Amino acid sequence: MSSHSPHPPHSPRQLAFIGLRDVHKGAYVDIALDRVLQKVSLPDHDRRLVTELVYGCARRQRTLDFLIDQLGKKKSHQQPKDLRTILHLGLYQLRYQERIPDSAAVNTTVQLAKENGFSGLTGFVNGLLRQYIRLVGGEDGSTSEFPPTLKLPENPVERLGILYSFPDWMIQVWIDQLGFAQTEELCQWMNKTPAIDLRVNPLRTSFNEVQATLESAGILSKPIPHLPQALRLIGSSGAIQNLPGFNEGWWTVQDSSAQLVGHLLDPQKGEVVIDACAAPGGKTTHIAELMGDKGKIWACDSIAHRLNKLKENIQRLKLQSIEICIGDSRNLPQFKNSGDRVLLDAPCSGLGTLHRHADARWRQTPETVQELSVLQKELLSHTSTFVKDGGVLVYATCTLHPKENEDVVSSFLAEHPNWVLEPPSFDSPAGKYSTTQGWIKVYPHQYDMDGFFMARLRKIR
Ligand SMILES: C[S@@+](CC[C@H](N)C(=O)[O-])C[C@H]1O[C@@H](n2cnc3c(N)ncnc32)[C@H](O)[C@@H]1O
């Protein structure tokens, strides 16, 4: 084969541009990325660059638009759509990618403009990017403010929204709960690369054995305080399925705060547990492990294909106690009064896991939150009928919006006098994270784990 291919391979930046163009037309960012990466065979470092550019530009789009607004004569939304995407790519590299020299960021962006129908505007692209370098220099944009020449609004909500690239309404929801300084810490946390935590399966191995085996494969890890099965990977690990112990069912990928939910439920051997929103099943398999795989767990979900992952994990972890049930948990009369414990890990706006989904912050709105809170209340009201007298229900979400958390639980308790909020005992893993109100609210910047809310409710008669 000739070494001079007539069709040079796509450059990573061109691929990122194609992916982002899809995102701006409404595609989910991971689907758009998969689509471009599937078409080509790229060396690992180029794949990583495409991935970083697509996720990064999607995540930081509000900040990048602000820079275009400040540096160009026309506002970002007045620019041709594709030109705006190209400018995002250039500015993203200058502001957030320290390893890319400024000259390379500028030249490749100018080239992108040339190749995608903007030959007449290469001078503008070059000028805008060089203006950024002149004004801001080589600062690391993930932590630094802007120089005063770039005029951020006085309003603190907008300031944080622009600086860290979140919608104003989300910032406001957090400021109301945390104040300004902690909201800024939370924003910074949500823009970091997510950690990967494993949950060791004590039915197949031990914590020490997993840690040692990982170490012999060159992967360092550390325990998480108070969580007996949790192991956090340090540094990059490559494809997770290739790590030792995966095929043997020694561990499952699950964030530490999601592991807390299983401990708060505290299921016991021989019990009947109903997991009302189970797919993809991270918590269902944890419950089985905590019960020594003895008893019965009903794993229900309304979306059948989302349960396939659970089926795979049941096989891989070699569990016997889980039974699958496809259906709407707002209407499953067969479970009335049959559960010793019920888990309702409700569908939510995901405000606690925004670092894992680059475009999630732009997809949720106050209206979607409102709709979700209605669904959550309906689910809680019906699934509470599954619980036997004296039994327990844990309500959990991975969001940080009071309308989906405290409000749902408080209005349930107000309408159901035979239920009480039961705080975890202090010596249990969940007890270490409990709040004075009796529920658990994990703020990610405080505990360095995904944001979560969970409350244990007991049916007293
Ligand atoms: C937060 S996820 C659950 C995550 C899961 N517990 C885990 O740990 O892997 C919420 C789930 O609720 C399901 N769901 C949404 N509405 C539902 C309903 N009305 N009835 C049952 N499941 C529902 C969704 O399909 C989704 O899989």
PDBQT file of the ligand as one rigid body, heavy atoms in Angstrom, charges set to zero:
ROOT
HETATM    1  C1  LIG A 501     -32.023   7.014  38.473  1.00  0.00    +0.000 C 
HETATM    2  S1  LIG A 501     -32.427   5.755  37.378  1.00  0.00    +0.000 S 
HETATM    3  C2  LIG A 501     -32.208   4.341  38.373  1.00  0.00    +0.000 C 
HETATM    4  C3  LIG A 501     -30.768   3.920  38.555  1.00  0.00    +0.000 C 
HETATM    5  C4  LIG A 501     -30.635   2.558  39.221  1.00  0.00    +0.000 C 
HETATM    6  N1  LIG A 501     -31.345   2.487  40.482  1.00  0.00    +0.000 N 
HETATM    7  C5  LIG A 501     -29.195   2.170  39.455  1.00  0.00    +0.000 C 
HETATM    8  O1  LIG A 501     -28.682   2.296  40.560  1.00  0.00    +0.000 OA
HETATM    9  O2  LIG A 501     -28.543   1.707  38.500  1.00  0.00    +0.000 OA
HETATM   10  C6  LIG A 501     -34.149   5.880  37.267  1.00  0.00    +0.000 C 
HETATM   11  C7  LIG A 501     -34.833   4.749  36.514  1.00  0.00    +0.000 C 
HETATM   12  O3  LIG A 501     -36.236   4.929  36.669  1.00  0.00    +0.000 OA
HETATM   13  C8  LIG A 501     -36.880   4.380  35.539  1.00  0.00    +0.000 C 
HETATM   14  N2  LIG A 501     -38.266   4.892  35.521  1.00  0.00    +0.000 N 
HETATM   15  C9  LIG A 501     -38.690   6.109  35.141  1.00  0.00    +0.000 A 
HETATM   16  N3  LIG A 501     -40.039   6.196  35.318  1.00  0.00    +0.000 NA
HETATM   17  C10 LIG A 501     -40.441   5.005  35.819  1.00  0.00    +0.000 A 
HETATM   18  C11 LIG A 501     -41.703   4.466  36.216  1.00  0.00    +0.000 A 
HETATM   19  N4  LIG A 501     -42.810   5.201  36.106  1.00  0.00    +0.000 N 
HETATM   20  N5  LIG A 501     -41.757   3.205  36.655  1.00  0.00    +0.000 NA
HETATM   21  C12 LIG A 501     -40.631   2.457  36.761  1.00  0.00    +0.000 A 
HETATM   22  N6  LIG A 501     -39.412   2.914  36.409  1.00  0.00    +0.000 NA
HETATM   23  C13 LIG A 501     -39.319   4.172  35.947  1.00  0.00    +0.000 A 
HETATM   24  C14 LIG A 501     -35.999   4.830  34.400  1.00  0.00    +0.000 C 
HETATM   25  O4  LIG A 501     -36.184   3.989  33.290  1.00  0.00    +0.000 OA
HETATM   26  C15 LIG A 501     -34.601   4.704  35.018  1.00  0.00    +0.000 C 
HETATM   27  O5  LIG A 501     -34.021   3.482  34.672  1.00  0.00    +0.000 OA
ENDROOT
TORSDOF 0
